[in-house]
Amino acid sequence: MSGEPTDEELEKLREEKMEQLQNERGGQGQGPDEEAMEAQREQMEAQKKAMLRKHLTDGARKRLNTVQMSKPEFGDQVEQQVLALAKSGRIQGKIDEEKMKQLLKELQPDQQSFDIQRR
């Protein structure tokens, strides 16, 4: 014998490995594709945060975070707008808090006024 496993031994090892992989997947609930997608999402999020840090002052970032906490959809919309401006090269310097206020006012949908009259 040359020390190589036989076909029967190889088949048994394959079956054991498949069972082990299935048990691991069952416990985690994620396959290799999902793990790769999660890693890619995390990398994109890190790039987005780095770009925002580069183009926003501390005050503007705090204001954006406050908006995201109170209105997540609107905060994401503002964030996407800032990233689009940055990618197109239309941001000169950094966006400070005053510029962020203007941007928020421009992007904010018209608020409806409700007049409640009591009789």
MARKOL-808193 format. One line per field, with one value per residue: x, y, z of N, C-alpha, C in turn. Coordinates in Angstrom, 3 decimals, m for minus. Example, Ala and Ser with C-alpha at 12.3 -4.5 7.8 and 13.67 -1.06 7.14 Angstrom:
// residues 2
n.east	(13.190 / 12.850)
n.north	(m5.690 / m2.250)
n.up	(7.800 / 7.080)
ca.east	(12.300 / 13.670)
ca.north	(m4.500 / m1.060)
ca.up	(7.800 / 7.140)
c.east	(13.200 / 12.900)
c.north	(m3.300 / 0.030)
c.up	(7.800 / 7.870)
This chain:
// residues 119
n.east	(0.840 / 0.429 / m0.218 / m2.291 / m5.758 / m8.459 / m11.077 / m13.490 / m12.961 / m12.516 / m15.081 / m16.533 / m15.307 / m16.055 / m18.860 / m19.020 / m17.909 / m19.787 / m22.057 / m21.130 / m20.800 / m23.481 / m24.653 / m23.334 / m24.254 / m26.974 / m27.002 / m26.055 / m27.558 / m26.752 / m25.351 / m22.354 / m22.596 / m24.297 / m22.738 / m20.649 / m22.052 / m22.858 / m20.392 / m19.649 / m21.647 / m20.966 / m18.472 / m19.192 / m20.704 / m18.740 / m17.145 / m18.956 / m19.316 / m16.712 / m16.508 / m18.478 / m17.370 / m15.206 / m16.320 / m18.062 / m18.399 / m17.877 / m20.130 / m22.085 / m22.234 / m23.230 / m25.741 / m26.885 / m26.906 / m28.741 / m31.059 / m31.330 / m31.902 / m34.420 / m35.980 / m35.565 / m35.841 / m35.815 / m33.342 / m31.640 / m32.136 / m31.067 / m28.416 / m27.753 / m27.975 / m25.905 / m23.725 / m23.971 / m23.498 / m20.861 / m19.558 / m19.914 / m18.330 / m19.191 / m19.004 / m17.436 / m14.783 / m15.743 / m18.963 / m20.580 / m22.361 / m24.321 / m24.645 / m25.621 / m28.078 / m29.390 / m29.472 / m31.075 / m33.482 / m34.064 / m34.434 / m36.461 / m39.766 / m42.714 / m44.417 / m47.572 / m50.096 / m52.121 / m55.023 / m56.769 / m59.926 / m61.998 / m65.325)
n.north	(m1.197 / 2.252 / 4.227 / 5.882 / 6.740 / 4.415 / 4.074 / 3.617 / 4.603 / 7.296 / 8.023 / 7.719 / 9.692 / 11.967 / 11.936 / 12.328 / 14.887 / 16.378 / 16.077 / 17.400 / 20.022 / 20.621 / 20.544 / 22.698 / 24.821 / 24.670 / 25.392 / 28.012 / 29.294 / 30.557 / 30.419 / 29.989 / 31.894 / 33.842 / 34.753 / 35.938 / 37.974 / 39.456 / 40.315 / 41.913 / 43.873 / 45.041 / 46.092 / 48.000 / 49.692 / 50.642 / 52.054 / 54.026 / 55.392 / 56.369 / 58.110 / 59.974 / 60.990 / 62.256 / 64.330 / 65.755 / 68.033 / 67.770 / 68.797 / 68.759 / 66.021 / 65.162 / 66.377 / 65.056 / 62.437 / 62.791 / 63.339 / 60.890 / 59.235 / 60.121 / 60.186 / 57.725 / 57.007 / 59.458 / 60.392 / 58.523 / 59.204 / 61.810 / 61.218 / 59.667 / 61.639 / 63.402 / 61.691 / 61.287 / 63.879 / 64.142 / 62.131 / 63.082 / 65.252 / 67.774 / 68.954 / 71.427 / 71.644 / 71.039 / 70.003 / 72.034 / 72.621 / 74.592 / 74.443 / 71.872 / 72.205 / 73.767 / 71.923 / 69.949 / 71.370 / 71.793 / 69.175 / 68.230 / 67.107 / 68.969 / 70.167 / 69.417 / 71.519 / 71.299 / 72.566 / 72.773 / 73.257 / 74.142 / 73.806)
n.up	(0.000 / m0.728 / 1.006 / 0.300 / 0.570 / 0.056 / m2.444 / m1.115 / 1.430 / 0.807 / m0.110 / 2.243 / 3.833 / 2.369 / 2.713 / 5.485 / 5.677 / 4.199 / 5.838 / 8.090 / 7.072 / 6.407 / 8.934 / 10.150 / 8.570 / 9.101 / 11.784 / 11.734 / 9.791 / 7.563 / 4.358 / 2.374 / 0.313 / 1.394 / 3.472 / 2.065 / 0.785 / 2.981 / 3.952 / 1.810 / 1.967 / 4.413 / 3.752 / 1.800 / 3.386 / 5.115 / 3.291 / 2.547 / 4.975 / 5.328 / 3.148 / 3.798 / 6.158 / 5.078 / 3.569 / 5.214 / 7.937 / 11.520 / 12.869 / 10.846 / 10.377 / 12.841 / 12.797 / 10.593 / 11.614 / 13.693 / 12.250 / 10.939 / 13.085 / 13.906 / 11.551 / 9.641 / 6.844 / 5.487 / 6.346 / 5.118 / 2.469 / 2.351 / 2.925 / 0.671 / m1.267 / m0.548 / m0.952 / m3.708 / m4.648 / m3.812 / m5.292 / m7.864 / m7.820 / m7.087 / m4.654 / m2.943 / m0.882 / 2.474 / 3.672 / 5.863 / 8.980 / 8.474 / 5.667 / 5.577 / 6.871 / 4.939 / 2.833 / 3.977 / 4.224 / 1.518 / 0.577 / 2.144 / 2.196 / 1.287 / 4.033 / 5.334 / 6.531 / 9.291 / 10.286 / 13.118 / 14.096 / 16.703 / 17.747)
ca.east	(0.000 / 1.208 / m0.672 / m3.434 / m7.015 / m9.184 / m12.296 / m14.498 / m12.590 / m12.757 / m16.519 / m16.949 / m14.835 / m16.908 / m20.160 / m18.850 / m17.682 / m21.070 / m22.896 / m20.571 / m21.145 / m24.913 / m24.918 / m22.857 / m25.191 / m28.236 / m26.824 / m25.842 / m28.606 / m26.147 / m24.447 / m21.176 / m23.007 / m24.837 / m21.607 / m19.937 / m22.888 / m22.798 / m19.076 / m19.679 / m22.474 / m20.178 / m17.427 / m19.834 / m21.088 / m17.504 / m16.758 / m19.914 / m18.989 / m15.450 / m16.776 / m19.208 / m16.408 / m14.324 / m17.018 / m18.912 / m17.769 / m18.450 / m21.471 / m22.982 / m22.425 / m24.121 / m27.086 / m27.365 / m27.212 / m29.975 / m32.155 / m31.488 / m32.538 / m35.835 / m36.640 / m34.554 / m35.967 / m35.365 / m31.903 / m30.982 / m32.261 / m30.095 / m27.102 / m27.545 / m27.785 / m24.552 / m22.788 / m24.052 / m22.788 / m19.428 / m19.067 / m19.915 / m17.335 / m19.830 / m18.790 / m16.186 / m14.438 / m16.606 / m20.297 / m20.665 / m23.701 / m25.245 / m24.955 / m26.451 / m29.427 / m29.975 / m29.736 / m32.234 / m34.673 / m34.358 / m34.882 / m37.619 / m41.034 / m43.578 / m45.217 / m48.951 / m50.538 / m53.427 / m55.661 / m57.852 / m60.839 / m62.961 / m66.580)
ca.north	(0.000 / 3.477 / 5.186 / 6.637 / 6.114 / 3.719 / 4.757 / 3.498 / 5.537 / 8.639 / 8.252 / 7.881 / 11.016 / 12.970 / 11.950 / 12.949 / 16.324 / 16.963 / 16.162 / 18.455 / 21.314 / 20.847 / 20.863 / 24.064 / 25.749 / 24.627 / 26.124 / 29.431 / 29.835 / 31.282 / 29.658 / 30.770 / 33.044 / 34.862 / 35.320 / 36.821 / 39.162 / 40.236 / 40.959 / 42.974 / 44.949 / 45.723 / 46.865 / 49.156 / 50.590 / 51.281 / 53.038 / 55.130 / 56.165 / 57.069 / 59.206 / 60.991 / 61.622 / 63.106 / 65.486 / 66.443 / 68.438 / 67.060 / 69.315 / 68.268 / 64.585 / 65.028 / 66.747 / 63.957 / 61.314 / 63.122 / 63.157 / 59.458 / 58.623 / 60.477 / 59.833 / 56.927 / 57.048 / 60.777 / 60.429 / 57.757 / 59.996 / 62.900 / 60.589 / 59.318 / 62.891 / 63.874 / 60.792 / 61.566 / 65.145 / 63.900 / 61.331 / 63.893 / 66.314 / 69.081 / 69.473 / 72.171 / 71.629 / 70.185 / 70.513 / 72.355 / 72.477 / 75.503 / 73.858 / 70.691 / 72.713 / 74.144 / 70.696 / 69.309 / 72.136 / 71.555 / 67.804 / 67.920 / 67.265 / 70.032 / 69.709 / 69.864 / 72.195 / 70.867 / 73.541 / 72.147 / 74.267 / 73.577 / 74.543)
ca.up	(0.000 / m0.841 / 2.000 / m0.196 / 0.976 / m1.002 / m2.896 / m0.060 / 2.494 / 0.288 / m0.129 / 3.638 / 4.255 / 1.703 / 3.373 / 6.799 / 5.452 / 3.789 / 7.035 / 8.934 / 6.458 / 6.537 / 10.340 / 10.390 / 7.914 / 9.839 / 13.034 / 11.479 / 8.946 / 6.448 / 3.513 / 1.967 / m0.503 / 2.282 / 4.209 / 1.136 / 0.572 / 4.225 / 3.971 / 0.797 / 2.517 / 5.441 / 3.076 / 1.185 / 4.485 / 5.586 / 2.274 / 2.628 / 6.174 / 5.088 / 2.226 / 4.550 / 7.066 / 4.267 / 2.997 / 6.182 / 9.195 / 12.668 / 13.118 / 9.795 / 10.612 / 13.996 / 12.350 / 9.752 / 12.505 / 14.405 / 11.288 / 10.702 / 14.248 / 13.975 / 10.284 / 8.943 / 5.386 / 5.047 / 6.602 / 4.051 / 1.246 / 2.456 / 2.834 / m0.740 / m1.998 / m0.237 / m1.635 / m5.145 / m4.873 / m3.623 / m6.417 / m9.080 / m7.656 / m6.943 / m3.303 / m2.796 / 0.542 / 3.288 / 3.992 / 7.285 / 9.543 / 7.783 / 4.351 / 5.829 / 7.147 / 3.650 / 2.087 / 4.599 / 3.858 / 0.103 / 0.351 / 2.975 / 1.473 / 1.798 / 5.161 / 5.285 / 7.739 / 9.735 / 11.158 / 13.864 / 14.621 / 17.639 / 17.703)
c.east	(0.869 / 0.758 / m1.840 / m4.723 / m7.703 / m10.423 / m13.377 / m14.216 / m12.838 / m14.245 / m17.036 / m16.534 / m15.686 / m18.255 / m20.077 / m18.676 / m18.988 / m22.006 / m22.432 / m20.935 / m22.625 / m25.287 / m24.484 / m23.801 / m26.499 / m28.150 / m26.712 / m26.979 / m28.050 / m25.243 / m23.273 / m21.552 / m23.513 / m23.730 / m20.847 / m20.736 / m22.859 / m21.472 / m19.037 / m20.506 / m21.700 / m19.094 / m18.019 / m20.231 / m19.866 / m17.036 / m17.659 / m19.593 / m17.700 / m15.671 / m17.528 / m18.273 / m15.519 / m15.011 / m17.907 / m18.095 / m18.441 / m19.886 / m22.485 / m23.256 / m23.376 / m25.557 / m27.688 / m27.726 / m28.507 / m31.178 / m32.399 / m32.151 / m34.036 / m36.605 / m35.649 / m34.627 / m35.432 / m33.855 / m31.119 / m31.015 / m31.224 / m28.680 / m26.779 / m27.286 / m26.375 / m23.522 / m22.797 / m23.322 / m21.278 / m18.840 / m18.984 / m18.929 / m17.920 / m19.706 / m17.430 / m15.872 / m15.327 / m17.962 / m20.334 / m22.127 / m24.721 / m25.632 / m25.854 / m27.887 / m30.125 / m30.355 / m30.962 / m33.524 / m35.068 / m34.956 / m36.137 / m38.899 / m41.876 / m44.449 / m46.624 / m49.315 / m51.944 / m53.973 / m56.850 / m58.685 / m61.854 / m64.205 / m67.278)
c.north	(1.239 / 4.540 / 6.045 / 5.956 / 5.451 / 4.523 / 4.726 / 4.491 / 6.978 / 8.980 / 8.493 / 9.261 / 12.127 / 13.092 / 12.636 / 14.464 / 17.016 / 17.103 / 17.294 / 19.837 / 21.618 / 21.201 / 22.281 / 25.083 / 25.814 / 25.427 / 27.615 / 30.050 / 30.612 / 30.338 / 30.533 / 32.009 / 34.186 / 35.534 / 36.306 / 38.105 / 40.060 / 40.983 / 42.114 / 44.160 / 45.755 / 46.590 / 48.120 / 50.177 / 51.344 / 52.344 / 54.258 / 56.016 / 56.960 / 58.277 / 60.334 / 61.725 / 62.599 / 64.405 / 66.251 / 66.854 / 67.667 / 67.503 / 68.800 / 66.781 / 64.352 / 65.334 / 65.627 / 62.743 / 61.549 / 62.915 / 61.669 / 58.755 / 58.912 / 60.064 / 59.048 / 57.012 / 58.376 / 60.918 / 59.681 / 58.527 / 61.122 / 62.352 / 60.231 / 60.564 / 63.422 / 63.014 / 61.035 / 62.861 / 64.948 / 63.138 / 62.141 / 65.049 / 67.700 / 69.648 / 70.146 / 72.239 / 70.653 / 70.833 / 70.777 / 72.266 / 73.370 / 74.960 / 72.638 / 71.110 / 73.084 / 72.902 / 69.980 / 70.032 / 71.878 / 70.173 / 67.444 / 68.106 / 68.367 / 69.471 / 70.268 / 70.484 / 71.712 / 71.908 / 72.868 / 73.249 / 73.595 / 74.445 / 74.505)
c.up	(0.000 / 0.150 / 1.537 / 0.220 / m0.219 / m1.371 / m1.820 / 1.067 / 2.061 / 0.315 / 1.290 / 4.171 / 3.638 / 2.397 / 4.737 / 6.663 / 5.062 / 4.991 / 7.942 / 8.391 / 6.604 / 7.970 / 10.674 / 9.781 / 8.671 / 11.125 / 12.815 / 10.684 / 7.771 / 5.677 / 3.130 / 1.140 / 0.378 / 3.084 / 3.327 / 0.910 / 1.807 / 4.320 / 2.971 / 1.302 / 3.558 / 4.817 / 2.435 / 2.247 / 5.004 / 4.592 / 2.336 / 3.832 / 5.981 / 4.177 / 2.941 / 5.507 / 6.310 / 3.853 / 3.971 / 7.405 / 10.327 / 12.941 / 12.105 / 9.981 / 11.786 / 13.596 / 11.495 / 10.612 / 13.269 / 13.500 / 11.058 / 11.876 / 14.273 / 12.723 / 9.425 / 7.413 / 4.841 / 5.234 / 5.528 / 2.735 / 1.234 / 2.284 / 1.371 / m1.582 / m1.782 / m0.968 / m3.140 / m5.487 / m4.774 / m4.809 / m7.692 / m8.994 / m7.479 / m5.540 / m3.269 / m1.309 / 1.276 / 3.477 / 5.494 / 7.730 / 8.833 / 6.404 / 4.507 / 6.117 / 5.847 / 2.844 / 2.655 / 4.237 / 2.407 / m0.126 / 1.122 / 2.175 / 2.103 / 2.916 / 5.036 / 6.618 / 8.068 / 10.702 / 11.828 / 14.478 / 15.527 / 17.614 / 19.026)
